[in-house]
């Protein structure tokens, strides 16, 4: 499977009732993220504690902990062909989530195991 297909979304959906974002990838994989986990994993410098911290991936547990709040008015905007930007209910909009980052953050058991082995 080519790297492009692994990191290319074919569909992105938000389910407010379930508080989840789902990405269907070109390689057939489906990633589902908790909205609160994505907010906690914001990659912007302010949320990560400075520019030197921005490349680090969050602990996968961020997607398993109970949510701190519900996100009802989430807006998504494409950033070129490489990323998506969220505008959260709390007004935060600085985080740009690249498709590569989102794929690497997939919280499904097979992805967690793959990245544990292959880093």
Buried (B, 14 or more C-beta within 10 A) or exposed (E): EEEEEBBBBEEBEBEEEEBBBBBBBBBEBEBBBBBBBBBBBBBBBEBBEEEEEBEEEBEBEBBEEEEEEEBEEBEEEEEEEEBBBBBBBEEBBBBBBBBEBBBBBBBBEEBBEEBEEEE
